Amino acid sequence: MIRLFLVPFIFCVSIFGYSQEDTLFCKQVSALKTTINTNHFNPKTLNDSTSKSIFKLFFKEMDADKDYFLKSDITVFSVDELKLDDYIIVENCNFINKYVSVLEQRIKLNIAKLEALKQKSLDYSGTITLQQTPQKFYTYYKDETALEKGIRKRISYRVITKLLDENETISDVKKNFATLENEAKQIVIENEICLLNEFLNKEGGINRFVKSAFLNAYVKVNDPNSTFFSSTEKVTYQNSLSKNQMSFGIITSKNDNGEIAIAHVIPGSAAFENGKFEEDDVIKSISNGKTVFTIHCVSNEDIALYLNKEAHKTLTFSIKKENGTLQDIKLTKSNIKVENNAIRAYLISDTTNYGYIKIPSFYTNYESPNGRGLTADIAKELYKLQKENIEGLILDLRFNGGGSMQEAIELSGMFIDRGPVAIIKSKAGENYTIKDRKRGSFYSKPIVILVNDYSASASEFFAAAMQDYNRAIIVGSTTYGKSSAQSIMPLNEDETLGFAKLTIETFFRVTGKSHQAVGIIPDIKLPSLYDNFETAEKNKSHALQNTSTSISLKHIPLPKLGIDVVNTKSNARITNDKSFKRVLDINKALYKFVYKKGIKHKLTLESISEEKKRRKATLDFIFNEDENTPPLFKIKNTISTTELLEYNTEDKEQNKAVLQTLAQDIYINEAQNILKDLITQINN
């Protein structure tokens, strides 16, 4: 097995700081116990079973890819497997120090092995075999010999990969292999050492990291959406949700290879509007026009500081896409505000007009006097659409991970007369029915809502209300299955002990049923790239179970839409559509790529080259899209938007690219076909 990943966020601290930190840690454990028991919706009882689960989560937090601890370490640590609950109850905090000590030793051992490897020859003869292995198959190294073998194998693979990436052909590498290999080896090893030293030099060090890992495990054993935050982590988390700042709109993080990757693109930001930035893109370098900032052994914090520099208003990002291609993308900061729309309405033109709105998240602005957020922006865009006499509307919630529940409540109210939209259950077991009290609806014509596997939380709340009221047809794939709400609370009054983001309540559909761990089942199912993937809430450790509740206020749904004929027509189109057939083929290839072991191949220049070609062919098949694909339907801006674009050349160009992408989207195309069939069915 070859391990290609390193665990990020590992820190180190002087042993002389332990005493003060131990006192802090004990206070945190005690405060966290009280906070969880007082506020969590369904706190786990501290017993041997819970202890065993915390133990497992603790190691996942510390060494997710099993790169550091040896099997002998796990044997030593196993004495705590059924004792962690006791430690928490009696506030015995001394147990944590052995984990800090051993992890620090193991990281330094890795550094020593890497340093020694600089002077040793690597074996490229083919006696060593490699196999791409999913994380679920990882095991701890048996001993130091096995660890060294694993490191040698990983370094050898990365050296060959680097040589193949930087030279056009194998023959170019072979011409001067000894020199090129030695140069590449030194760089690869230095990069890994640099990453490990970066961990050692972080604020708080391994001491703080291990203790935070335990606190996080203790929180997460209650449910996967709860977590522990230090003060810095809390600020970082809240800043990542903020839209009131000058920003490129890119949130970065370290990936498992130690590279700086895009973790999130903020809706409404410059990067979002540009359309070329995607999550998991790797940033190779950044240029300010005068100098190039090469991203090599750089912390994520350093990247954030560079991007936030006031002088850096326009930068060129060199991006490595997931299929291996490189792109240079020039980007200018913009002022991201909720008051400015993070959404834009479009017109799909056929014999009549239909509206289309992509909803990236249920954003809000708590600082705004009028709380302006998504619902206000939707109302503004719907007004534009209705001026152009649309006969139906498509709301796109694909990849919408949720956000403000209040926005989801208000948006639901825009499309129904009045009545209950959901039921909230508190920790005490009390039900509270959330109602739309405003008589009448903002828009009353037919609606199709697009969802997929990554539509979650608030987007599921909204989709469920629309489905239960027979207000819209839900189209796509089964959603994520998260039906809970979280709140961030300090562990003590002066906030010095950190924070806990805890699940404090769950919500139910107006029928009393829940989509927790089940998801919203679409009325019309479309093939998805992610069918059968283990990404839903139900696949997370310690996910809340699906339950139901009683109702006190019955909702009055509209007449059933009678979509049997609409569904039959959609299925017929899907069956005969080459693009959806390709989705099914890609799904099989992607599932195999992510969840199955790769074929075994030798650690030689030729063999790795062939394996790279196979992987690239697979990735190209999965991710490559033909930009020259003809449009599937006609889509354009509203008159109001067209007028605004005349005064913004940059936005006008970006908008042109967005329109092209939308017109090639097979899911939007099928959604508008379903919408047309629905309108025909209603009119008949």
C-alpha positions, 0 to 999 in steps of 0.5 A: 500500500502506498500512502500519499497523504499527510495529516494536517494541523499537527503542532508541537510545544515545549514540555515546560508549558505542560503544567499551565496547559494541563490546568487549562485543559482540565477546566475545558473538559469540565466546562465542556461536560457541563455545556454538552449536558446542559445544551446538547439536544441528546447528549450521550451518557458517559459510559464504557460504550461512549468511552470506546467511541471517544477513543476511536474519534480521538485517534481519527482527530490525531492521526486520520491517515495512520501515518504516525502512531505504530501498532505498539503505541495503540496497544499501550494506549488501549488501556484507556479505551474504556476509561475515558468516560471515567477521566471526564467524570472525575476530571482526571486530566493527566492521561492526555500527556502520554498522547502528547509525548508519543505523537511528538516523538513519532513526528520527530521520528518521521523527520529523522527518517526523512533526513536519513533518507537524503543520503540513501539510494531509493529503489526504482528497480520494480521489486517494490509494488504500489497500489492506490488505496482508499483511506478506509483500508489504512492500517497503522505501521507494525513497527519502525521498520515498516514505517521507514519502508512506507516513507521510502515508498512514498518518497520514491513515488513522489520523486518519480511523479515529480520527474514525470510532471516536469519533463515531457517524456520518459526519455527526457528523464532517462537521459540524465536520471541520476542528477534529476532524481537526486535533485527531485529527491532532495526537494520532495524530502525537504518539502515533507520535512518542511511540512512537519516542521510547520506543524511543530512551529505552530502556535500552541504546538502538539500539546494544544493540538492533542488536547483540542483533538480530545475535546473535539472527539468528546463533542463529536461523539454526540453527533457529527455536526457538533464541534469544539472551537478554540477562540481563533478557530471560532473567529476563522469559522465566523469569518468564513461565513461573512460576506461584509468584507473586501475579499477575493472570496476564496477560503483555503485550507491544507489538503492531505498532500500539504498543498494549499487548496480552495476549501470554499468559494463564497457566494457573491464574491469575485471568485464565485462570479468568475466561475473558474474557481472550484473547491479542491483546486490547488494554488501553485503560485500567486502573482501581484504583477511584480513578484511571484509568491510560490506556494511551497511549504507555506502555512494556510495562515500565511496565504490568508495574510497575503490575500488580505493585504490591502495592496493586493487588490488584483492577483493572478492565481496559478491553479492546478485543477483536479484533472492535473491541468494548470490555469492562470486566473486573474482576479480583483477583490470585490466588496462582498455584502449581503445587501448586494445580490449573491444571486441572479435570475435568468430567463429560459426562453421557449414558446414562453418564458420560465425563470431560473434562480440558483440559490448557493446558500441560505445566507443572511446578514445579522448586522443589517438593520433589516436583516437583508439576506437571501429572501430579500434578494429572491424577492428582488429577482422574482420581481424582475422575472414577473415583469417578463411574464414567466409561466413557471420557475426553477429554483436550483438548490444543488450543492446548497449546504444550508445556512440561516434557518430563518431565511429558509422559513421566510423563503417558504412563506413566499410560496404558500398562503399561510400555515405551518412550515416546520416543527422544532423540537427542543432538548426538553422534548417540547414542540414548537410549530413554525408558522408563516403568518403572512396571508398570500404568496409572492409567487403562485405559478408552478415551481420545479426545485432542483436538488442533489446529494449535497443539498442539506439542512436549510435547503432541505427544510425549504424543499420539504415544505414545498413538497408537503404543500404540493407547491413544487416538484422536487427533481434530482437525487436524494438530499443529504439528510440533515435535520438539526440546528446548531448554535455556538456557545462559550464554555465560560463567561469570559470565553477563555476556555473556547467554544462548542458548536452544539446541536441544540434542536431538531426540526420536522416536516409539517407532517411530523416526519423527519428527513434526518438520515433519510433526506428529501426523496425527489418526486422525479429522480435524475441520475447523479454523479454521486449515486451510492456514495457514502457522503450522506449524514447517515454515513457519518459516525454518531449521526442522529437517528430518524424519528417522528413527532406529533403535530398540533397544527395541520397544514392544508396542502394544495391539490396534488400535482398529478405528476405521474404523466410528467414523471413518465415523460421524464424517465423516457427522456432520461433513458434515451439521453446520451448525456445522462447515460454518460452520467451513469458511466461516470458515476461507476468510474468515479465510485471505483476511483474513490472507494476501490483499491487500484491495480498493483503496479511496480515502482518504476519510471515506466510503470508509474508513467502508465499508471499516471496515464490511466489515472489521467484518462479516468479523471479526464473522463470524469471531469472534462467538459467540452466548452464547445458543446452546443446549448441545450436551450435558450437562456438570457438575462432579464431586461433589468440585469441587461441594463445593469451589465451595460455599465460593468464590462467585467461583470458582462464578460463573466455573465456571458460565461455563466450563460454559456455554462447554464445553457449546457447544463443537462439538469437545468434542461431536464428541469425546464422540460419537466416544468413545461410538462407540468404546466401542460398537465395543469392546463389540461 
